[in-house]
C-alpha cells in the first residue's frame, strides 16, 4: 500500500515547528477558492497568517497544489489559488482521491482541512464557521460534522454558518460525541451574530482552559474533534433579527431558482452579503482573523501543557 506521505507535502517551516513541539495552526483554503472574491480572498488569507504569527505560533494554510496535499502554502501558492477561484476543486473527504489522482488544485473545506492537518500532525485549526444541517432539509448534512466525530483536531470557529439550522446542527454534534466549548460565552455563537441563544457544553474563559479540555479528551482515547465557538467581534456583529430576515430572503430566492447541493452555501453567503449591504462580509472577515488569534493562543497553551 502506498504511504500517505507520498501525497503529502509539509512546508519546511511547519515541519520544523512540529518537530520542535511548537504551536502550529492550520487554516483552510476554501475561503480563498470559494468563500471570498479576489483580491479580498488573498488579502484575508495573509491577514489570518499574520495574526497567528503575531501571537507566536506558526500558520499552516492547507490546500491542494497540482495533486499534492500541501500543509503550509507559500504566498505564491495562496495567490495562485486566489486567482484561480472557481477553477479549483472544493475538497472534502470524498474529493481527495479524485483530485489527487487527477493532479488538481483544490481548496480544502473544514472537513478536508481537518484530514490534512491530522495527517501532518497539526492539532489546532482556525476557520470562520463550520458546515452543519441545512435549513428545510434535515438530510442535507455537511461532511464537516461527520469529520468532527472522527478526526482529532480542535476547530476554532464562530459557530456554524448562520444560514444553517443551528439547533439541528448542535443535536448532531451531541449525538456524534463532539464537545462544544464556548470561548468566553455560555451560548453557541451564530456566526454573524454573537449568540444563537443555544447552550454550549462548557464555557472556557482563556486558552489554557480550552487546551486542558482538548488534551484530556484525547488522552482518554476519545479521538474525535473538539469544537470551540468564539463570538464575532461585538462592534461588528449583526442583530439576530436582521440576519434572520436576510437569511430567510436568501433561502427563498435559492428555492425559487432551484439552487441546491454544494452551490447553495456560496449562493446564500453572497446574497446575504448583498442584502446586508456588505456588512455580513465585514463580520466574516473580522471573525476569521479573530479566530486565527484565538487558535494560536490555544495551540501555544497546548504546546506548553
N, C-alpha and C positions, 0 to 999 in steps of 0.2 A: 504494500500500500504506500502511495506517495506521501512523504512527510508534508504536513500542512505548511511548514515553514517555506517550502518551495514556492508557495503562492503569496507569501507574506514578506513585506519589507518594512523594517522598523528603522526610522531615521537614526543616525549615529548618536545625536544628542539625546534622543529619547531613550535609546538602549543604554547609554552611559548612565543616565539618571536612574533607570530601573535597576541596573546592576549595582549602583551605589545605594539603593534603598531610598532614593529621593522622591519627592512628591511629583507625580505626573497627572495631568488632567486631560482626558480625551474630549474632543469636540467633534460634532457631526459635520457632514458636508451637504446634506440636502438643503440646509439654509442657503448654501451657495448655489446649488444647482437648480433648486425648485422653490425655495422659500422667499427670496427677495430679488428684486430686479437689479440688473447691472447698472452702474458700478457699485450700488449700495451693498450688494452681496459680498463683494470683495472687501470693501471698507469695513463692514461689520465683522467679517471673519478675522481680520487683522486686529480689530479692537478687542475681540474676545481673547485672542492670543496675548495681546499686550497686557490685558487685565490680569491674566494668570501669571505672567512673568512679574508684574508689579507686586504680586502677593508672595513671590518667592518660589513658585512652582514652575514646572516645565509643561508647555502646551503640546498636545499631540492631536492635530486635526487629522481626521481619518477619511480616506476616500479611495476609490479605485482608479489607478493610473495604468492605462494600457494592459488591463487584465491582472494587475498586481494590487493586492490589498496593502495600502500604504499607510502606516501609522506614523504621522509626523510629516504632513505635506510641506514642501518648500513653498516660499512665497510665489515663485513662478508657477508651481503646480496649482496653488489656490487660484491664481489669476486665470490660468487656463480653464479650470472648471467653471469659474465665474463667467468667462466669456462664452463658453460652450452652452451654458444654461440647459435648455431642454434637450440638447443632443446627448447629454449624459443620462445613463440609466439610473433610476431610483432603486437603491439596493437595500432590500430587506433579506431575511433568512432565505426565502425561496429563490432569490435572484443571484446568489453568489456563483453557483455552478455555471449558470448561463453566461454571466458577464465575464467570468474568468476564462472559460473555455473559448469565448469569442474575443477575448482580449479587449474588452470595452472599458470605457471610462465610466465612473459612477459616483453618485453622491450617496453616502450611507445614511439611512434613517436612524431613528433611535435604536431599533432592534439590530440593524446592521452594524451600527457603531458599537453596541454592546458586545456583539460577537467578535468583532475585530479587536476591540480593546482587551477582551478576555484572552484571546489568542496571544496577544503581545505581553500580557501581564499587567495591564493598566487597570486600576481598581475603581477609579472615580471618573465620572463623565458628566459634563455640563451641557444642557440643552435648553431650548425655550420651553416647549410644552410637549408632553408625550401624546401619542395617539390613544384612542380608547374606543368605547362603544358609541356608534353613531346614533344621532337623534332619529327616531322614527323607524329604525331598523336594528333590533337587538342582535341580529345575526351578523351585522357588519362590525366586526371586532378587529381592531388593529393588532398586527403581529407584535407591536411593542409590548402589549400586555402579556402575551404568552412568553415573550423573551424575558421579561422581568420575573416570571415564575421560575425560570430555569438557569439563568446566567448570572453569576455572582459579580455584578458590577453595581456600585452605588450611583444612582442617577439623580442629579440635582436639576430641578425644573421649577417652573411656575405653575405646577399642576398640569392637568390635561388641557388641550386646546379647548377654549370656551365654546366652540362650535359643536362640541360633543355632548353626549348625555353623561353628565358628571356623576349623578347618583349610581347609575348602572356601571360606570367605569370603576368606581370605588368598590362596588359589590363584587365585580370580577376580581379585582386585586385582593380583596379579602378571601374569596374562595381559593385563589391561587397561592395564598400564604405570603403575600408580599407586604412587609411592614411599610406603612406610610407615615413619615415623620413631618411635622410642621416646624419650619425653621423660624422661630420667633412668633409662631402663631398656633392657635388651637384648632383652626379650621383649614380645610384644603383650599389652596389658592385657586382662583378661577381665571388664570392667565391674564387677560386684560384688566380684570377686577381683582382686588386684593383678597377677597374671600367668597367662597361658594356657600358659606354657611354650613357646610358638611364637616363633621369632626374628623380629625386625623387619629391615628393610633397612639401617637405620643408627641408631645411638644419638646423641642430642644432649643435652647437659647444661645448656644455657641457651637463652634466647630468641634470641640473636644467631646461634648455630649453626643453629638451625631456620630463621631468616629468610634466612640466606645460601643454604641449600639450596633453599628455596622460590623465591627470586628467580632463582637460577641456572637452575633447571628451566624457569622461564618465559622467561628471556632467550634460552634455546636454541630457543624456539618450541614447546616441548612443553607444550601448553596444557591438559592435564588438571589435576585437583586433586592436592593433597599431603595425606596423612593423618598427623596427629600424635597418637600414643597416649600418654595421661597416666594412670598408675596411680591407682586410687582411693586416698583417704587411708588410710594403713596402720592407723590406730587404729580405723577403722570397717569396713574391708574384711572380707569373709567368707571362710572357708576354701573352697577349691575343692570338696572332697568334700561339704561341707554344701550348697553351691549346686547341685552336680550332682544330689544327692538330691532337692532341692526342684524343680529344673527338670524332671527325669525324671517326677516325680509329676504336675506340672502338664501336661506334654506328654501323658501317658497319659490324664489327665482330659479334655483337649481332644479327643483322638482318640475317646474314648468318647462325647463329646457331639456329635461331628461338626463342631467349630468349625474353620473354615479361612479362607483369604484374609486380607483386611485386618482381620478381627476377631481373628485368632489372637494377634497381638502384645499388644494391650491385655489380652486374657484371661490370657495367660501371665504378664505382669507383675503383674497383680492377684493371681493365685493364688500366685505366688512370694512376694509381699509377705505374704500371709496365712500361708503355710507357714513363713516365717521370723519370724513374729510382728512384722512391720513393720520388721525390721532392714534388709532389702534396700531398702526405700523411703528409709530414712535415708541409706544409702550413695548411692543415686541422687541425692538432693538435694545431698549434700556434694560429689559428684564433678562435677556440672554447675556448681556455684558455683566450684569449684577450676578447672575447665576454662575458665571465663569469665576468671579471673585470668590463667591461662597464655596464653590467646589474646590478651588485652590486651597482655601483655609482648611477644609475638611481633609483634603489629601495630605496637607502638611501635618495635621493633627494625627492622622493615621500613621504616617511615617515615624512620628515621634513615639507613638504608643507601641 
